[in-house]
């Protein structure tokens, strides 16, 4: 009888201990049950019943490369990529939802895709688990890749932790890219759903266990506002005389490339006008924000600076007067924590030698 009582007490003790270990940090529970500040459902997608908006970003005009084919190569490969992407520009909303416990990723995913189909959207690409490819999860949302993150404004410290960790324990993944319309009038919606189980982020991963998280990305066609800021030759001269450097925000590049867009011509004209009227030798310096890895940004900023040098040489400016350098995110003008600051940091500068 004594041994039986001891055994019963041991079982109860272990059960109580497991309940303590399984308890979710109250601060995280509060985040998971309340919509993010200033967030709202996109009218095209809505939300799964009982879910909350964990993270959201809204851009009046941006670009995105949707996954439109399986991922290639394993996670450890430096050559991993989506076998096909669909690029688009316009009004972009990216929202991460977290569902109530006890739902499957299939159920939540199907609710979104069926709702979109009823509104006339057609799938371009759809996959689940192995058919998505070996590195799909890490390419789509990776704790260590800022470019994949959904980072909104006004988040407290606990909500901010989910920006990196929201898909860390993702299992049973489902994805679809759908479109409605054709040509420049096309609207795209990407839906990426996963059931969270495990994860490497302690209490944060524990709080997401048995919950489905969904990344919903909506790109609507919209004309870009023409707000090009051109620094004229006189202003360039005055700024260089006063500070030894001048920043340009009217030089535009294709995403992740060093190809200068046509709308940059006005600024290039003024830069060339200044250089023709003066004998100054200058550095052309490329800058980025902190999105993406450092080595990549250093290389990209250098290539973009060189593209500007090459363009100026086309105006007849002597090669010896121009030196291209890229410093990536190492000389910021503002904090990279918000969109406005990151926009100030993405620039090209002319610096007197």
PAGU-527367 format. One record per residue (C-alpha): x, y, z; residue number from 0. Coordinates in steps of 0.05 Angstrom, whole numbers. Layout:
<recs>
@x: X | y: Y | z: Z | nr: NUM
...
</recs>
This chain:
<recs>
@x: 0 | y: 0 | z: 0 | nr: 0
@x: 57 | y: 47 | z: 19 | nr: 1
@x: 93 | y: 33 | z: -48 | nr: 2
@x: 28 | y: 44 | z: -87 | nr: 3
@x: 18 | y: 111 | z: -53 | nr: 4
@x: 89 | y: 132 | z: -69 | nr: 5
@x: 79 | y: 112 | z: -142 | nr: 6
@x: 14 | y: 153 | z: -145 | nr: 7
@x: 48 | y: 213 | z: -115 | nr: 8
@x: 106 | y: 206 | z: -164 | nr: 9
@x: 58 | y: 204 | z: -224 | nr: 10
@x: 21 | y: 265 | z: -198 | nr: 11
@x: 87 | y: 302 | z: -188 | nr: 12
@x: 110 | y: 287 | z: -258 | nr: 13
@x: 43 | y: 307 | z: -286 | nr: 14
@x: 45 | y: 373 | z: -248 | nr: 15
@x: 116 | y: 386 | z: -272 | nr: 16
@x: 97 | y: 374 | z: -344 | nr: 17
@x: 39 | y: 422 | z: -337 | nr: 18
@x: 87 | y: 475 | z: -311 | nr: 19
@x: 135 | y: 463 | z: -368 | nr: 20
@x: 79 | y: 466 | z: -419 | nr: 21
@x: 51 | y: 532 | z: -392 | nr: 22
@x: 59 | y: 589 | z: -441 | nr: 23
@x: 94 | y: 652 | z: -418 | nr: 24
@x: 36 | y: 700 | z: -402 | nr: 25
@x: 71 | y: 757 | z: -439 | nr: 26
@x: 73 | y: 716 | z: -503 | nr: 27
@x: 2 | y: 692 | z: -494 | nr: 28
@x: -20 | y: 764 | z: -492 | nr: 29
@x: 15 | y: 779 | z: -557 | nr: 30
@x: -15 | y: 718 | z: -592 | nr: 31
@x: -86 | y: 738 | z: -574 | nr: 32
@x: -84 | y: 811 | z: -594 | nr: 33
@x: -76 | y: 842 | z: -664 | nr: 34
@x: -12 | y: 879 | z: -678 | nr: 35
@x: -15 | y: 955 | z: -673 | nr: 36
@x: -49 | y: 989 | z: -733 | nr: 37
@x: -59 | y: 922 | z: -767 | nr: 38
@x: -122 | y: 902 | z: -804 | nr: 39
@x: -146 | y: 846 | z: -850 | nr: 40
@x: -137 | y: 857 | z: -924 | nr: 41
@x: -206 | y: 859 | z: -956 | nr: 42
@x: -186 | y: 807 | z: -1008 | nr: 43
@x: -166 | y: 754 | z: -957 | nr: 44
@x: -198 | y: 763 | z: -889 | nr: 45
@x: -175 | y: 717 | z: -834 | nr: 46
@x: -187 | y: 647 | z: -808 | nr: 47
@x: -238 | y: 649 | z: -751 | nr: 48
@x: -206 | y: 658 | z: -683 | nr: 49
@x: -138 | y: 679 | z: -711 | nr: 50
@x: -101 | y: 743 | z: -693 | nr: 51
@x: -53 | y: 786 | z: -733 | nr: 52
@x: 15 | y: 774 | z: -704 | nr: 53
@x: 56 | y: 817 | z: -753 | nr: 54
@x: 41 | y: 862 | z: -812 | nr: 55
@x: 74 | y: 910 | z: -860 | nr: 56
@x: 38 | y: 954 | z: -910 | nr: 57
@x: 74 | y: 991 | z: -966 | nr: 58
@x: 41 | y: 1041 | z: -1013 | nr: 59
@x: 89 | y: 1018 | z: -1068 | nr: 60
@x: 141 | y: 963 | z: -1065 | nr: 61
@x: 164 | y: 902 | z: -1103 | nr: 62
@x: 164 | y: 829 | z: -1087 | nr: 63
@x: 189 | y: 764 | z: -1118 | nr: 64
@x: 137 | y: 710 | z: -1103 | nr: 65
@x: 158 | y: 637 | z: -1102 | nr: 66
@x: 127 | y: 608 | z: -1166 | nr: 67
@x: 163 | y: 541 | z: -1167 | nr: 68
@x: 196 | y: 492 | z: -1119 | nr: 69
@x: 260 | y: 509 | z: -1082 | nr: 70
@x: 324 | y: 478 | z: -1108 | nr: 71
@x: 383 | y: 450 | z: -1069 | nr: 72
@x: 386 | y: 431 | z: -995 | nr: 73
@x: 387 | y: 482 | z: -939 | nr: 74
@x: 463 | y: 480 | z: -931 | nr: 75
@x: 475 | y: 498 | z: -1004 | nr: 76
@x: 496 | y: 569 | z: -1021 | nr: 77
@x: 461 | y: 559 | z: -1089 | nr: 78
@x: 391 | y: 547 | z: -1062 | nr: 79
@x: 336 | y: 587 | z: -1095 | nr: 80
@x: 265 | y: 582 | z: -1120 | nr: 81
@x: 265 | y: 549 | z: -1188 | nr: 82
@x: 217 | y: 603 | z: -1212 | nr: 83
@x: 195 | y: 670 | z: -1184 | nr: 84
@x: 140 | y: 719 | z: -1203 | nr: 85
@x: 162 | y: 791 | z: -1194 | nr: 86
@x: 112 | y: 847 | z: -1186 | nr: 87
@x: 107 | y: 919 | z: -1163 | nr: 88
@x: 50 | y: 956 | z: -1130 | nr: 89
@x: 15 | y: 964 | z: -1063 | nr: 90
@x: 42 | y: 908 | z: -1019 | nr: 91
@x: 12 | y: 881 | z: -954 | nr: 92
@x: 47 | y: 824 | z: -917 | nr: 93
@x: 10 | y: 795 | z: -857 | nr: 94
@x: 27 | y: 739 | z: -809 | nr: 95
@x: -33 | y: 707 | z: -775 | nr: 96
@x: -32 | y: 658 | z: -717 | nr: 97
@x: -90 | y: 609 | z: -710 | nr: 98
@x: -122 | y: 578 | z: -648 | nr: 99
@x: -92 | y: 513 | z: -623 | nr: 100
@x: -116 | y: 446 | z: -650 | nr: 101
@x: -122 | y: 465 | z: -724 | nr: 102
@x: -83 | y: 433 | z: -781 | nr: 103
@x: -43 | y: 473 | z: -832 | nr: 104
@x: -86 | y: 440 | z: -887 | nr: 105
@x: -151 | y: 465 | z: -857 | nr: 106
@x: -126 | y: 537 | z: -847 | nr: 107
@x: -92 | y: 538 | z: -915 | nr: 108
@x: -153 | y: 512 | z: -952 | nr: 109
@x: -197 | y: 564 | z: -920 | nr: 110
@x: -154 | y: 619 | z: -949 | nr: 111
@x: -145 | y: 587 | z: -1018 | nr: 112
@x: -219 | y: 568 | z: -1025 | nr: 113
@x: -240 | y: 638 | z: -1006 | nr: 114
@x: -193 | y: 668 | z: -1058 | nr: 115
@x: -217 | y: 619 | z: -1111 | nr: 116
@x: -289 | y: 641 | z: -1097 | nr: 117
@x: -267 | y: 713 | z: -1113 | nr: 118
@x: -238 | y: 693 | z: -1181 | nr: 119
@x: -166 | y: 680 | z: -1163 | nr: 120
@x: -130 | y: 623 | z: -1201 | nr: 121
@x: -69 | y: 585 | z: -1174 | nr: 122
@x: -3 | y: 595 | z: -1211 | nr: 123
@x: 36 | y: 548 | z: -1166 | nr: 124
@x: 18 | y: 505 | z: -1107 | nr: 125
@x: 58 | y: 456 | z: -1064 | nr: 126
@x: 62 | y: 422 | z: -997 | nr: 127
@x: 119 | y: 391 | z: -956 | nr: 128
@x: 167 | y: 353 | z: -1002 | nr: 129
@x: 137 | y: 379 | z: -1066 | nr: 130
@x: 157 | y: 450 | z: -1044 | nr: 131
@x: 231 | y: 431 | z: -1048 | nr: 132
@x: 284 | y: 418 | z: -995 | nr: 133
@x: 300 | y: 491 | z: -978 | nr: 134
@x: 232 | y: 523 | z: -988 | nr: 135
@x: 221 | y: 537 | z: -913 | nr: 136
@x: 287 | y: 573 | z: -903 | nr: 137
@x: 280 | y: 613 | z: -968 | nr: 138
@x: 208 | y: 634 | z: -953 | nr: 139
@x: 217 | y: 658 | z: -881 | nr: 140
@x: 284 | y: 652 | z: -845 | nr: 141
@x: 301 | y: 677 | z: -776 | nr: 142
@x: 369 | y: 699 | z: -802 | nr: 143
@x: 346 | y: 734 | z: -867 | nr: 144
@x: 317 | y: 803 | z: -853 | nr: 145
@x: 291 | y: 809 | z: -924 | nr: 146
@x: 241 | y: 754 | z: -909 | nr: 147
@x: 216 | y: 784 | z: -844 | nr: 148
@x: 150 | y: 820 | z: -831 | nr: 149
@x: 168 | y: 879 | z: -787 | nr: 150
@x: 114 | y: 929 | z: -769 | nr: 151
@x: 116 | y: 994 | z: -731 | nr: 152
@x: 104 | y: 1005 | z: -656 | nr: 153
@x: 118 | y: 933 | z: -633 | nr: 154
@x: 136 | y: 920 | z: -561 | nr: 155
@x: 196 | y: 876 | z: -544 | nr: 156
@x: 155 | y: 812 | z: -540 | nr: 157
@x: 121 | y: 820 | z: -607 | nr: 158
@x: 187 | y: 839 | z: -639 | nr: 159
@x: 216 | y: 771 | z: -619 | nr: 160
@x: 164 | y: 737 | z: -663 | nr: 161
@x: 191 | y: 775 | z: -724 | nr: 162
@x: 250 | y: 726 | z: -726 | nr: 163
@x: 219 | y: 665 | z: -694 | nr: 164
@x: 149 | y: 659 | z: -722 | nr: 165
@x: 164 | y: 602 | z: -770 | nr: 166
@x: 224 | y: 571 | z: -733 | nr: 167
@x: 186 | y: 508 | z: -715 | nr: 168
@x: 146 | y: 504 | z: -780 | nr: 169
@x: 123 | y: 434 | z: -801 | nr: 170
@x: 72 | y: 409 | z: -852 | nr: 171
@x: 81 | y: 469 | z: -897 | nr: 172
@x: 31 | y: 490 | z: -950 | nr: 173
@x: 39 | y: 544 | z: -1003 | nr: 174
@x: 1 | y: 574 | z: -1061 | nr: 175
@x: 11 | y: 633 | z: -1107 | nr: 176
@x: -54 | y: 657 | z: -1139 | nr: 177
@x: -70 | y: 712 | z: -1188 | nr: 178
@x: -129 | y: 751 | z: -1214 | nr: 179
@x: -128 | y: 793 | z: -1277 | nr: 180
@x: -74 | y: 798 | z: -1331 | nr: 181
@x: -16 | y: 841 | z: -1350 | nr: 182
@x: -6 | y: 906 | z: -1311 | nr: 183
@x: -74 | y: 896 | z: -1278 | nr: 184
@x: -56 | y: 830 | z: -1244 | nr: 185
@x: -66 | y: 822 | z: -1169 | nr: 186
@x: -24 | y: 768 | z: -1135 | nr: 187
@x: -35 | y: 733 | z: -1068 | nr: 188
@x: 15 | y: 686 | z: -1036 | nr: 189
@x: -8 | y: 641 | z: -978 | nr: 190
@x: 44 | y: 604 | z: -937 | nr: 191
@x: 18 | y: 562 | z: -878 | nr: 192
@x: 54 | y: 517 | z: -828 | nr: 193
@x: 39 | y: 480 | z: -764 | nr: 194
@x: 88 | y: 498 | z: -709 | nr: 195
@x: 120 | y: 440 | z: -670 | nr: 196
@x: 184 | y: 447 | z: -633 | nr: 197
@x: 232 | y: 502 | z: -652 | nr: 198
@x: 297 | y: 528 | z: -623 | nr: 199
@x: 273 | y: 592 | z: -589 | nr: 200
@x: 253 | y: 568 | z: -520 | nr: 201
@x: 190 | y: 599 | z: -491 | nr: 202
@x: 174 | y: 634 | z: -557 | nr: 203
@x: 174 | y: 568 | z: -596 | nr: 204
@x: 133 | y: 537 | z: -540 | nr: 205
@x: 80 | y: 591 | z: -545 | nr: 206
@x: 70 | y: 573 | z: -619 | nr: 207
@x: 66 | y: 498 | z: -610 | nr: 208
@x: 3 | y: 467 | z: -641 | nr: 209
@x: -14 | y: 534 | z: -674 | nr: 210
@x: -15 | y: 546 | z: -749 | nr: 211
@x: 20 | y: 609 | z: -772 | nr: 212
@x: 2 | y: 638 | z: -841 | nr: 213
@x: 40 | y: 689 | z: -882 | nr: 214
@x: -8 | y: 723 | z: -930 | nr: 215
@x: 24 | y: 769 | z: -983 | nr: 216
@x: -21 | y: 813 | z: -1027 | nr: 217
@x: 7 | y: 853 | z: -1085 | nr: 218
@x: -43 | y: 899 | z: -1119 | nr: 219
@x: -27 | y: 938 | z: -1182 | nr: 220
@x: -16 | y: 1012 | z: -1169 | nr: 221
@x: 21 | y: 1068 | z: -1203 | nr: 222
@x: 82 | y: 1093 | z: -1166 | nr: 223
@x: 78 | y: 1164 | z: -1140 | nr: 224
@x: 129 | y: 1207 | z: -1176 | nr: 225
@x: 168 | y: 1238 | z: -1119 | nr: 226
@x: 237 | y: 1238 | z: -1149 | nr: 227
@x: 283 | y: 1286 | z: -1112 | nr: 228
@x: 335 | y: 1314 | z: -1160 | nr: 229
@x: 395 | y: 1352 | z: -1133 | nr: 230
@x: 414 | y: 1403 | z: -1186 | nr: 231
@x: 485 | y: 1421 | z: -1205 | nr: 232
@x: 486 | y: 1486 | z: -1163 | nr: 233
@x: 461 | y: 1449 | z: -1101 | nr: 234
@x: 514 | y: 1395 | z: -1112 | nr: 235
@x: 568 | y: 1448 | z: -1115 | nr: 236
@x: 544 | y: 1483 | z: -1051 | nr: 237
@x: 536 | y: 1417 | z: -1012 | nr: 238
@x: 605 | y: 1393 | z: -1031 | nr: 239
@x: 636 | y: 1460 | z: -1012 | nr: 240
@x: 602 | y: 1459 | z: -945 | nr: 241
@x: 606 | y: 1386 | z: -925 | nr: 242
@x: 651 | y: 1350 | z: -975 | nr: 243
@x: 595 | y: 1302 | z: -993 | nr: 244
@x: 525 | y: 1302 | z: -1023 | nr: 245
@x: 472 | y: 1248 | z: -1021 | nr: 246
@x: 428 | y: 1228 | z: -1080 | nr: 247
@x: 360 | y: 1194 | z: -1073 | nr: 248
@x: 341 | y: 1203 | z: -1146 | nr: 249
@x: 383 | y: 1144 | z: -1170 | nr: 250
@x: 341 | y: 1081 | z: -1176 | nr: 251
@x: 361 | y: 1008 | z: -1187 | nr: 252
@x: 326 | y: 943 | z: -1203 | nr: 253
@x: 316 | y: 900 | z: -1141 | nr: 254
@x: 380 | y: 863 | z: -1120 | nr: 255
@x: 415 | y: 888 | z: -1183 | nr: 256
@x: 462 | y: 943 | z: -1204 | nr: 257
@x: 421 | y: 963 | z: -1264 | nr: 258
@x: 403 | y: 1038 | z: -1264 | nr: 259
@x: 330 | y: 1051 | z: -1279 | nr: 260
@x: 312 | y: 1103 | z: -1333 | nr: 261
@x: 280 | y: 1150 | z: -1283 | nr: 262
@x: 350 | y: 1163 | z: -1256 | nr: 263
@x: 369 | y: 1204 | z: -1318 | nr: 264
@x: 350 | y: 1271 | z: -1288 | nr: 265
@x: 397 | y: 1262 | z: -1230 | nr: 266
@x: 453 | y: 1235 | z: -1274 | nr: 267
@x: 446 | y: 1296 | z: -1319 | nr: 268
@x: 456 | y: 1343 | z: -1260 | nr: 269
@x: 515 | y: 1303 | z: -1233 | nr: 270
@x: 549 | y: 1306 | z: -1301 | nr: 271
@x: 533 | y: 1380 | z: -1307 | nr: 272
@x: 569 | y: 1394 | z: -1242 | nr: 273
@x: 629 | y: 1351 | z: -1260 | nr: 274
@x: 636 | y: 1385 | z: -1328 | nr: 275
@x: 635 | y: 1454 | z: -1295 | nr: 276
@x: 687 | y: 1434 | z: -1243 | nr: 277
@x: 752 | y: 1396 | z: -1242 | nr: 278
@x: 739 | y: 1359 | z: -1177 | nr: 279
@x: 759 | y: 1286 | z: -1169 | nr: 280
@x: 706 | y: 1247 | z: -1129 | nr: 281
@x: 687 | y: 1182 | z: -1098 | nr: 282
@x: 619 | y: 1154 | z: -1118 | nr: 283
@x: 596 | y: 1115 | z: -1057 | nr: 284
@x: 539 | y: 1064 | z: -1053 | nr: 285
@x: 500 | y: 1055 | z: -989 | nr: 286
@x: 446 | y: 1004 | z: -968 | nr: 287
@x: 402 | y: 991 | z: -908 | nr: 288
@x: 413 | y: 930 | z: -863 | nr: 289
@x: 363 | y: 885 | z: -898 | nr: 290
@x: 400 | y: 822 | z: -921 | nr: 291
@x: 469 | y: 797 | z: -902 | nr: 292
@x: 529 | y: 844 | z: -895 | nr: 293
@x: 574 | y: 813 | z: -949 | nr: 294
@x: 518 | y: 815 | z: -1000 | nr: 295
@x: 502 | y: 888 | z: -985 | nr: 296
@x: 575 | y: 908 | z: -989 | nr: 297
@x: 582 | y: 876 | z: -1057 | nr: 298
@x: 516 | y: 903 | z: -1083 | nr: 299
@x: 531 | y: 975 | z: -1060 | nr: 300
@x: 599 | y: 971 | z: -1095 | nr: 301
@x: 568 | y: 947 | z: -1160 | nr: 302
@x: 515 | y: 1002 | z: -1158 | nr: 303
@x: 569 | y: 1055 | z: -1146 | nr: 304
@x: 607 | y: 1028 | z: -1206 | nr: 305
@x: 544 | y: 1030 | z: -1248 | nr: 306
@x: 538 | y: 1104 | z: -1232 | nr: 307
@x: 611 | y: 1116 | z: -1249 | nr: 308
@x: 601 | y: 1080 | z: -1315 | nr: 309
@x: 540 | y: 1122 | z: -1330 | nr: 310
@x: 578 | y: 1187 | z: -1316 | nr: 311
@x: 635 | y: 1165 | z: -1360 | nr: 312
@x: 583 | y: 1162 | z: -1415 | nr: 313
@x: 575 | y: 1237 | z: -1408 | nr: 314
@x: 649 | y: 1246 | z: -1423 | nr: 315
@x: 675 | y: 1251 | z: -1352 | nr: 316
@x: 747 | y: 1227 | z: -1348 | nr: 317
@x: 756 | y: 1158 | z: -1315 | nr: 318
@x: 812 | y: 1184 | z: -1270 | nr: 319
@x: 764 | y: 1232 | z: -1235 | nr: 320
@x: 716 | y: 1178 | z: -1212 | nr: 321
@x: 727 | y: 1122 | z: -1162 | nr: 322
@x: 670 | y: 1075 | z: -1142 | nr: 323
@x: 665 | y: 1047 | z: -1071 | nr: 324
@x: 611 | y: 1009 | z: -1034 | nr: 325
@x: 602 | y: 1012 | z: -959 | nr: 326
@x: 536 | y: 974 | z: -953 | nr: 327
@x: 501 | y: 991 | z: -887 | nr: 328
@x: 563 | y: 1016 | z: -851 | nr: 329
@x: 549 | y: 1091 | z: -854 | nr: 330
@x: 474 | y: 1100 | z: -839 | nr: 331
@x: 438 | y: 1166 | z: -838 | nr: 332
@x: 382 | y: 1141 | z: -794 | nr: 333
@x: 359 | y: 1081 | z: -754 | nr: 334
@x: 345 | y: 1018 | z: -795 | nr: 335
@x: 289 | y: 997 | z: -747 | nr: 336
@x: 235 | y: 1032 | z: -789 | nr: 337
@x: 219 | y: 1040 | z: -863 | nr: 338
@x: 231 | y: 1115 | z: -862 | nr: 339
@x: 301 | y: 1106 | z: -834 | nr: 340
@x: 318 | y: 1050 | z: -882 | nr: 341
@x: 296 | y: 1095 | z: -941 | nr: 342
@x: 345 | y: 1149 | z: -918 | nr: 343
@x: 401 | y: 1098 | z: -915 | nr: 344
@x: 391 | y: 1072 | z: -986 | nr: 345
@x: 429 | y: 1125 | z: -1026 | nr: 346
@x: 488 | y: 1142 | z: -1070 | nr: 347
@x: 537 | y: 1196 | z: -1048 | nr: 348
@x: 588 | y: 1239 | z: -1084 | nr: 349
@x: 648 | y: 1252 | z: -1038 | nr: 350
@x: 706 | y: 1299 | z: -1053 | nr: 351
@x: 775 | y: 1266 | z: -1057 | nr: 352
</recs>
